[in-house]
Amino acid sequence: MLNEVLVVCLEGDGIGPEITAAMKQVVDAATINQGLKIKWEDHRIGVSALEQGQDMLPPHVIERIQEVGVAIKGPTETPVGSGHRSVNVALRQALGLYANIRPVRWFSGVESPVKHPERVDLTIFRENTEDVYAGIEYAAGSDEARALHEFLHLPASISEESALGIKPISEKATRKLMRKAVAFALDSSLRRITVVHKGNIMKFTEGAFRSWAVDEAKRILRERFLDRGECVSEFSGCVPDGRVLVQERIADAMFQELILRPEEHEILVAPNLNGDYLSDAAAALVGGLGLAPGINIGEKVAVFEAVHGTAPDIAGQNVANPSALILSATLLLKHLGYADIAARIEHALGQLIKENTVTGDLFSLKRTGERLSCSDFGNRLSALLQSG
């Protein structure tokens, strides 16, 4: 019996159309004779929508994603200084996509700046709707900035001509994110959750994030909850079966540990800004954003995306790497309940990478192999899936 599933597809800007075409081809090849047919419903967002006289995030697109429940998107461009809001931020807020989930793993054959990239295997849970990304900011010298300066009775050390922004962190959003992370840990049989924050400086925002997150983990895990002190004193630093270690790290120290001791972390939970920084830094350890998939998830809606940019310098040249969007599609397939098809795509992708049969950004001059265009990579991966 063939199961047809509708997916909203947002190709985005820049290299978006090229990598989206390759992604669709690969998914279609992988689902042949597997009881699944993805029906792609295409819509424009970003600059490509603006150029057609629409809003950068047209209301009808939001409505369709809400109706369908799942979408996959390429990168979108927000013109700098144009007055337009970030499409990504607006999309997350409009759909209530409270968690950004970024799995980070290394594929054998990918060159890395660290000696042991195979030790990096973690998932980052980033709060998606609050923090300084909430978009509450006022231009330097504006009436709004001056009024806020006066209302807050800011010290003289902060000029009245300063630009000002607001950093909201709420208990509700923090606990919701932590619930998602704990559920993921339990479902995946993972034992280590690290809450990342800068609460030593921002005590009432990120300090509160830390407190609420840890408290929520205690509430859910109960007797399975394990803190760092007990882990060290009672179990010599090892996490016993049936327990989940919930530890914390100051954000700047976490960047160091990503490089020095990544194997000590399986799940990171962070506020929006620090989560953004950590996600990209972690991706760099395993080959860069060209292999970085992501999920934005809400209560009833999930949007899967390549987390890299639009790369306007190479747009239209057929040289972009579609791997991040293809890996995002594997996350979509898992979300739909087709983990076996997702695993086939991941295995085939890993095989091409190991053989150095890749796009130019991943191609290694140190090994024999073949440098492929974006479309050729999609063709080769699709053929491999159909032959297997």
C-alpha positions in Angstrom: 0.0 0.0 0.0 1.4 3.4 -1.0 1.2 6.1 1.6 1.2 9.6 0.1 2.5 12.4 2.4 2.2 16.1 1.5 5.2 18.3 2.4 5.4 22.0 1.9 8.6 22.9 0.1 10.3 26.3 0.4 13.3 26.5 -1.8 14.4 29.9 -0.6 17.0 32.1 -2.2 20.5 32.0 -3.6 21.6 28.3 -3.9 18.2 27.3 -2.5 16.6 26.2 -5.9 19.7 24.1 -6.8 20.0 22.2 -3.5 16.2 21.8 -3.3 16.1 20.1 -6.7 18.9 17.7 -5.6 17.2 16.9 -2.3 13.8 16.2 -4.0 15.5 13.8 -6.5 17.3 11.9 -3.7 14.2 11.5 -1.5 12.1 10.5 -4.5 14.7 7.9 -5.4 14.9 6.6 -1.8 11.2 6.1 -1.5 10.6 4.1 -4.7 9.1 0.8 -3.8 9.2 1.7 -0.1 5.5 2.3 0.4 5.9 6.1 0.5 5.4 8.9 -1.9 6.3 12.5 -0.9 4.1 15.1 -2.7 6.0 18.3 -2.8 3.9 21.5 -2.5 6.2 24.4 -3.6 5.9 28.0 -2.3 8.2 31.0 -2.4 9.5 32.9 0.6 12.3 35.4 1.1 13.7 37.6 -1.6 12.2 35.3 -4.3 8.7 36.1 -3.0 9.5 39.8 -2.7 10.6 39.9 -6.3 7.1 38.5 -7.3 5.4 41.3 -5.4 4.6 39.3 -2.3 5.6 39.6 1.3 8.9 37.9 2.2 6.8 35.6 4.4 3.4 35.5 2.7 0.5 34.8 5.0 -0.8 32.0 2.8 2.5 30.1 3.2 2.1 30.2 7.0 -1.5 29.0 6.7 -0.4 26.1 4.4 2.4 25.0 6.8 -0.1 25.0 9.7 -2.6 23.0 7.7 0.0 20.4 6.3 2.1 20.2 9.5 5.5 19.6 7.9 7.7 21.7 5.6 11.3 21.7 4.4 13.1 24.9 3.5 16.3 26.1 1.8 18.2 29.2 2.9 16.6 32.6 2.8 18.0 36.0 2.4 17.1 39.0 4.5 18.4 42.3 2.9 20.7 43.9 5.4 19.5 47.3 6.6 16.3 47.0 4.6 13.9 47.1 7.4 12.7 43.6 6.6 12.6 41.1 9.5 14.6 37.9 9.3 12.4 35.4 7.5 13.8 32.6 9.7 12.9 34.4 12.9 9.5 35.5 11.6 8.7 31.9 10.5 9.6 30.5 13.9 7.6 33.0 15.8 4.5 32.8 13.5 4.4 29.0 13.7 5.4 28.7 17.4 8.5 26.7 16.5 10.0 26.8 20.0 12.9 24.4 19.5 15.7 24.4 17.0 17.3 20.9 17.0 20.7 20.4 15.4 22.3 17.0 15.3 26.0 17.1 14.8 28.0 14.1 13.7 31.1 13.3 11.6 31.1 11.4 8.3 34.2 9.3 7.7 36.3 11.0 5.0 35.4 14.6 5.8 38.4 16.8 6.6 38.2 18.4 10.0 40.3 21.0 11.9 40.4 18.6 14.9 42.4 15.4 15.3 39.4 13.3 16.5 36.2 14.5 14.8 34.7 11.1 15.4 34.3 12.1 19.1 31.8 14.7 18.1 28.3 13.2 18.2 25.8 15.4 19.9 22.4 17.1 19.5 21.9 20.8 20.3 18.5 22.0 21.5 18.3 25.8 21.1 15.3 27.8 22.3 13.9 29.4 19.2 11.5 32.2 20.0 13.0 34.4 22.7 16.4 36.0 23.7 17.8 38.9 21.7 16.4 37.2 18.6 12.9 38.3 19.7 13.5 41.4 17.5 12.7 43.9 20.2 15.3 46.6 19.5 15.5 50.3 18.8 17.9 52.2 16.6 20.6 54.5 18.1 19.2 58.0 18.5 15.6 57.0 17.9 12.8 58.4 19.9 12.0 54.9 21.1 15.5 54.2 22.3 15.7 57.5 24.1 12.3 56.9 25.8 13.4 53.4 26.8 16.6 54.8 28.2 14.7 57.3 30.3 12.1 54.8 31.4 14.7 52.3 32.7 16.8 55.1 34.4 19.9 53.7 32.7 23.2 54.9 34.1 25.2 57.7 32.5 27.7 55.2 31.3 25.1 54.1 28.7 24.7 56.9 26.3 21.2 58.2 25.4 22.3 57.8 21.8 22.8 54.0 22.3 20.9 51.4 20.3 18.9 49.3 22.7 17.6 45.8 22.6 15.5 43.6 25.0 16.4 40.0 25.9 13.3 38.1 27.0 13.7 34.7 28.7 10.6 33.0 30.0 10.0 30.1 32.3 7.3 28.7 30.0 9.6 28.6 26.9 12.6 27.3 28.9 10.6 24.4 30.5 9.0 23.5 27.1 12.5 23.3 25.5 13.9 21.1 28.3 10.9 18.8 28.1 11.7 18.2 24.5 15.4 17.6 25.3 14.7 15.1 28.1 12.2 13.2 26.0 14.8 13.0 23.2 17.4 11.7 25.7 15.0 9.0 27.0 13.8 7.9 23.5 17.4 7.7 22.3 18.9 6.1 25.4 21.3 9.0 26.0 22.7 9.7 29.4 24.1 13.2 29.3 22.3 16.6 29.1 24.3 19.8 29.4 22.5 23.1 30.1 24.6 25.9 28.6 24.2 29.5 29.8 25.9 32.7 30.7 24.1 33.0 34.1 27.2 34.1 35.9 26.8 37.5 34.1 23.1 37.6 33.1 21.7 36.4 36.3 18.0 37.2 35.8 17.8 35.9 32.2 20.3 33.2 31.5 20.7 32.4 35.2 16.9 31.8 35.3 17.1 29.7 32.1 19.6 27.5 33.9 17.4 27.2 37.0 14.2 26.5 35.2 15.8 24.0 32.8 17.4 22.0 35.6 14.3 22.0 37.7 12.2 20.8 34.8 14.6 17.9 34.2 14.4 17.0 37.9 10.6 17.1 37.7 10.5 14.7 34.7 13.3 12.3 35.6 12.7 12.0 39.3 14.9 9.2 40.6 16.7 9.0 37.3 18.0 12.5 37.7 21.7 12.7 38.3 23.7 15.8 39.0 27.4 16.3 38.5 28.3 16.1 42.2 26.6 12.7 42.8 28.0 11.4 39.5 31.6 12.1 40.6 31.3 11.2 44.3 29.1 8.1 43.9 29.9 6.7 40.4 33.5 8.0 39.7 32.2 10.3 36.9 30.5 7.5 35.0 26.7 7.6 34.4 25.1 4.3 35.5 22.4 2.5 33.6 18.9 4.1 34.1 20.2 7.5 35.1 20.5 10.7 33.2 23.3 13.2 34.1 22.1 16.8 33.9 25.1 19.1 34.1 25.7 22.7 33.3 28.4 24.8 31.6 29.1 28.5 31.3 28.8 29.3 27.6 32.4 30.3 26.9 33.7 27.2 28.7 31.4 25.1 26.6 33.1 26.3 23.4 36.4 25.0 24.8 34.9 21.6 25.7 33.5 21.2 22.2 37.0 21.1 21.0 38.8 19.4 23.9 36.2 16.9 25.3 33.2 16.7 23.0 32.6 13.0 23.9 31.5 14.2 27.4 28.4 15.8 25.9 25.4 14.2 24.1 22.7 16.8 24.3 23.2 20.6 24.8 20.3 22.8 25.8 20.8 26.5 25.4 19.1 29.9 25.0 18.7 31.2 21.4 21.8 33.2 20.9 24.3 30.9 22.6 22.6 27.9 20.9 23.1 29.6 17.5 26.8 30.2 18.2 27.3 26.7 19.5 25.5 25.0 16.6 27.7 26.6 14.0 30.9 26.0 16.0 30.1 22.4 16.5 29.3 22.0 12.8 32.8 23.4 12.0 34.4 20.5 13.9 32.8 17.9 11.6 33.2 19.6 8.2 31.1 22.8 8.3 27.6 23.9 7.6 27.5 22.0 4.3 26.7 18.9 6.4 24.6 20.6 9.1 20.8 19.7 9.1 18.3 21.2 11.4 14.7 21.0 12.7 12.5 23.8 13.9 9.7 22.2 15.9 6.5 23.4 17.5 3.5 21.7 19.1 1.9 20.6 15.8 4.3 21.8 13.1 7.8 20.9 12.1 10.0 22.8 9.6 13.2 21.1 8.4 16.0 23.2 7.0 19.6 23.5 5.8 21.1 25.9 8.3 23.7 27.4 6.0 23.3 30.6 4.1 22.2 31.5 0.6 25.8 31.7 -0.7 25.0 34.3 -3.4 28.6 34.2 -4.7 28.0 30.7 -6.1 24.2 30.8 -6.7 23.3 29.5 -10.2 26.7 27.9 -10.8 25.6 24.4 -10.0 28.5 23.9 -7.5 26.6 24.1 -4.2 26.6 21.2 -1.7 23.1 19.8 -1.2 24.1 17.5 1.6 22.8 19.6 4.5 19.3 19.8 3.0 19.4 16.1 2.1 20.3 15.3 5.7 17.4 17.6 6.8 15.2 15.5 4.6 16.3 12.4 6.5 15.2 14.1 9.7 11.9 14.8 8.1 11.6 11.1 7.1 12.3 10.0 10.7 9.7 12.5 11.9 7.2 10.9 9.6 8.1 7.4 10.9 10.3 6.2 8.0 13.6 5.9 9.9 14.6 3.0 7.6 14.5 5.1 4.5 16.3 7.9 6.3 19.1 5.4 7.3 19.5 4.3 3.7 20.0 7.9 2.5 22.5 8.6 5.3 24.4 5.4 4.5 24.6 6.1 0.8 25.6 9.7 1.5 28.3 8.5 3.9 29.6 6.1 1.2 30.0 8.9 -1.4 31.8 11.0 1.2 34.1 8.2 2.1 34.9 7.7 -1.5 35.6 11.4 -1.9 32.9 11.6 -4.6 31.6 14.9 -3.4 31.0 18.6 -4.3 33.9 21.0 -4.3 33.6 22.2 -0.7 34.1 18.7 0.6 36.5 17.4 -2.0 40.0 16.5 -0.7 43.0 17.0 -2.9 44.9 14.5 -0.6 42.8 11.5 -1.8 41.6 10.1 -5.1 38.0 10.8 -5.9 35.7 12.9 -8.1 34.6 16.5 -7.7 30.9 16.7 -8.6 28.5 19.5 -9.4 25.4 19.9 -7.3 23.2 18.2 -9.8 25.7 15.4 -10.5 25.9 14.7 -6.7 22.2 14.4 -6.6 22.3 12.1 -9.7 25.0 9.9 -8.2 23.4 9.6 -4.8 20.0 8.8 -6.4 21.6 6.1 -8.6 23.3 4.6 -5.6 20.0 4.4 -3.7 18.2 2.8 -6.6 20.9 0.3 -7.1 20.9 -0.8 -3.5 
